[in-house]
Amino acid sequence: MDSGAPADANESGFWDAVSNHVMRYGPQFERRVIDRAEGSFVYDTAGRAILDFTSGQMSAVLGHSHPAIVRTVQAQIGRLDHLFSGMLSRPVVELCRRLGSLQPGLEKVLLLSTGGESNEAAIRLAKIVTGKHEIVAFSKSWHGMTGAAAAATYSAARRGYGPVAVGSFAIPAPNAYRPRFTHPDGSLDWRTELDDAFALVDSQSTGNLAAFIAEPILSSGGIIELPPGYLAALKEKCRERGMLLILDEAQTGIGRTGDMFAFQRDGVTPDILTLSKTLGAGLPLSAVLTSSAIEETAHERGFVFLTTHVSDPLPAAVGLTVLDVVEQEGLIARAQVAGKRLRAGLEALQQRFECIGDVRGRGLLLGLEIVADRAARAPDLAMGDRIGAEAMARGLSMNIVKLPAMGAVFRIAPPLTISDGELDRGLEIMAEAIAAARR
Ligand SMILES: Cc1ncc(COP(=O)(O)O)c(C=O)c1O
């Protein structure tokens, strides 16, 4: 085990520059300089390997520096990089065609750069098509840091920035580990919860409900999976009110949960789908997908969403390669198989360690919740911190979500290309880290 201290005394200039010039934008910086990354590992300047169980920022589904992505970027940047927004190129049109052929009802595609941006566009689309403006989301959601996306983000970063959009409402997400409404046997009664939540939305609405925006598995909210049947019921609530259903599959899209899109398990097609993080496998690429009918109405009403990079061939070429590699390497099926292995390993850890209260999620997007008391399900934030630090010191990067009243949840989302050996190594490090954190 290494100390986790700076790799090299010569790096003091680096840390001076960090304190003097790098704006602190939220997370506490890892005290080591990252130099390169390959496959499932990132390496610091001392050459120490860190197994990346969060795919960078939950994005690198192909691992780092996948040879096919490296080839695409090198070839594309030398040929055609960036374009005037009114010009079209083959990579852009081909990516729209490929994405728009994946799911009937989502034929039309807009390519953008970030997840927040894709949700801005989706919300604008819903507003212009419905002629209304109220947006409902889950109270533990994360949809991005820009205007409308931030107004629909309730899990964090809400205080201190002044008013959000008029007509922003939230409902609780169904939480099987901490149910608010229960059947007589104590299990989650999500239908009653949903009815109750929409009664409250209706009483607050001024009759201008435009859309509900949801993650099929709330990730930043602590890996809260919508139970089977919930999405269909939510879509029905939307239909009854003339609202559109927007699904944000920033983290769940492109195979991570064992389907191309998480909504496919439920057989419910959203009116609008947003993709980001996993679509570019770590490069800035996002997309908005919708039906031809919705696109037609929006166009008739003068829909505009013009950005600097809306027609860039370089990220589009990367997106095409991501889809190719996912198909060629069978990564959707791999997410199912590897997900089962990882889950079995996490459940074995749960048998061994009292502090693991819950294991949840789907495919290769799993959550591990750390509690002080299994019966009371009381979250143990300090223990979660210690485990994360012990894991990092042993060469495993895991991301912990710490939200008041939500618990301390590790979000485990390794690349879909991870090998069985690497998964097992990660589980071993986790066991060592938990044992050390308990001492
Ligand atoms: C579900 C979801 N949507 C949207 C976003 C925002 O994406 P970006 O940071 O690329 O704007 C995130 C980022 O964490 C996310 O998890």
The ligand as an SDF file (V2000), in Angstrom:
LIG
                    3D

 16 16  0  0  0  0  0  0  0  0999 V2000
  -27.9030   11.9180  -15.4660 C   0  0  0  0  0  0  0  0  0  0  0  0
  -27.0580   13.1050  -15.8060 C   0  0  0  0  0  0  0  0  0  0  0  0
  -27.5420   14.0260  -16.6550 N   0  0  0  0  0  0  0  0  0  0  0  0
  -26.8340   15.0990  -17.0040 C   0  0  0  0  0  0  0  0  0  0  0  0
  -25.5830   15.3190  -16.4860 C   0  0  0  0  0  0  0  0  0  0  0  0
  -24.8370   16.5460  -16.8660 C   0  0  0  0  0  0  0  0  0  0  0  0
  -23.9150   16.2620  -17.8530 O   0  0  0  0  0  0  0  0  0  0  0  0
  -22.7160   17.2900  -18.1290 P   0  0  0  0  0  0  0  0  0  0  0  0
  -21.9060   17.3460  -16.8930 O   0  0  0  0  0  0  0  0  0  0  0  0
  -22.0020   16.6560  -19.2970 O   0  0  0  0  0  0  0  0  0  0  0  0
  -23.3370   18.5890  -18.5010 O   0  0  0  0  0  0  0  0  0  0  0  0
  -25.0250   14.3980  -15.6030 C   0  0  0  0  0  0  0  0  0  0  0  0
  -23.6830   14.6190  -15.0370 C   0  0  0  0  0  0  0  0  0  0  0  0
  -23.2600   14.0420  -14.0770 O   0  0  0  0  0  0  0  0  0  0  0  0
  -25.7850   13.2620  -15.2480 C   0  0  0  0  0  0  0  0  0  0  0  0
  -25.3200   12.3570  -14.3880 O   0  0  0  0  0  0  0  0  0  0  0  0
  1  2  1  0
  2  3  1  0
  2 15  2  0
  3  4  2  0
  4  5  1  0
  5  6  1  0
  5 12  2  0
  6  7  1  0
  7  8  1  0
  8  9  2  0
  8 10  1  0
  8 11  1  0
 12 13  1  0
 12 15  1  0
 13 14  2  0
 15 16  1  0
M  END
$$$$
